[in-house]
């Protein structure tokens, strides 16, 4: 019984000592499903959405989007257009 009290006292003393911690965080390794999704998207050109050429060689890399007026992509792959369409679909589902 004395040994248990002695061990408990030692644990309390060691727990009370301040131990510096440099950093607590998560692993920087991305999840597998994100890697898979990125691998699929990387084969598409970010300017036009086609898969037969790289983004660096795309003829539309200087194109201006007719929807958001940003330079570097066309309306067919505009992210802002897709987000607006998603919001319109959500509203129509709610109002029905």
C-alpha positions as CSV (number, residue, x, y, z in Angstrom):
1,X,0.0,0.0,0.0
2,X,2.9,2.4,0.8
3,X,4.3,1.8,-2.7
4,X,1.0,2.9,-4.2
5,X,1.0,6.1,-2.2
6,X,4.7,6.7,-3.1
7,X,4.0,6.2,-6.8
8,X,1.0,8.5,-6.7
9,X,3.1,11.2,-5.0
10,X,5.8,10.9,-7.6
11,X,3.2,11.1,-10.4
12,X,1.8,14.3,-8.9
13,X,5.2,15.9,-8.6
14,X,6.2,15.0,-12.2
15,X,2.8,16.3,-13.5
16,X,3.2,19.6,-11.7
17,X,6.6,20.3,-13.4
18,X,6.3,22.5,-16.4
19,X,7.4,20.8,-19.5
20,X,7.8,23.1,-22.6
21,X,5.9,22.0,-25.7
22,X,7.0,23.3,-29.0
23,X,4.0,22.5,-31.1
24,X,0.9,20.4,-31.1
25,X,-0.7,19.8,-34.5
26,X,-2.0,17.4,-37.1
27,X,-0.1,15.5,-39.7
28,X,0.6,17.5,-42.9
29,X,0.0,14.4,-45.0
30,X,-3.2,14.9,-47.0
31,X,-6.0,12.3,-46.8
32,X,-6.0,9.7,-49.5
33,X,-9.4,10.7,-51.0
34,X,-8.1,14.2,-51.5
35,X,-5.1,12.9,-53.3
36,X,-7.3,10.9,-55.6
37,X,-9.5,13.8,-56.4
38,X,-6.5,16.0,-57.1
39,X,-5.0,13.4,-59.4
40,X,-8.2,13.4,-61.5
41,X,-8.4,17.2,-61.7
42,X,-4.8,17.7,-62.5
43,X,-5.3,16.0,-65.9
44,X,-7.8,18.7,-66.8
45,X,-6.7,22.0,-68.2
46,X,-7.6,24.8,-65.7
47,X,-8.2,27.3,-68.4
48,X,-10.6,25.3,-70.7
49,X,-11.3,22.0,-69.0
50,X,-10.0,19.7,-71.7
51,X,-7.7,16.9,-71.1
52,X,-5.7,16.7,-74.4
53,X,-3.1,19.4,-73.4
54,X,-1.4,20.9,-70.3
55,X,-2.5,24.2,-68.8
56,X,0.8,25.8,-69.9
57,X,0.1,25.1,-73.6
58,X,-3.6,26.1,-73.5
59,X,-4.6,28.7,-76.2
60,X,-7.3,30.1,-73.7
61,X,-5.0,30.9,-70.8
62,X,-5.4,34.6,-71.6
63,X,-9.1,34.3,-72.3
64,X,-11.6,36.5,-70.3
65,X,-14.6,34.7,-68.8
66,X,-17.9,36.0,-70.1
67,X,-19.5,35.3,-66.7
68,X,-17.2,36.7,-64.0
69,X,-14.9,38.8,-66.3
70,X,-11.8,37.2,-64.8
71,X,-8.8,36.5,-67.0
72,X,-7.5,32.9,-67.3
73,X,-10.6,30.7,-67.9
74,X,-13.8,30.4,-70.0
75,X,-17.4,30.5,-68.9
76,X,-17.8,26.7,-69.3
77,X,-15.5,26.0,-66.3
78,X,-16.2,29.2,-64.3
79,X,-16.3,28.3,-60.6
80,X,-18.5,31.3,-59.8
81,X,-21.1,30.2,-62.4
82,X,-21.1,26.7,-60.8
83,X,-21.6,28.1,-57.3
84,X,-24.5,30.3,-58.5
85,X,-26.2,27.4,-60.2
86,X,-25.8,25.3,-57.0
87,X,-27.4,28.1,-55.0
88,X,-30.3,28.4,-57.5
89,X,-30.9,24.6,-57.3
90,X,-31.0,24.8,-53.5
91,X,-33.5,27.7,-53.5
92,X,-35.8,25.9,-56.0
93,X,-35.8,22.8,-53.8
94,X,-36.6,24.8,-50.7
95,X,-39.5,26.7,-52.4
96,X,-41.2,23.6,-53.8
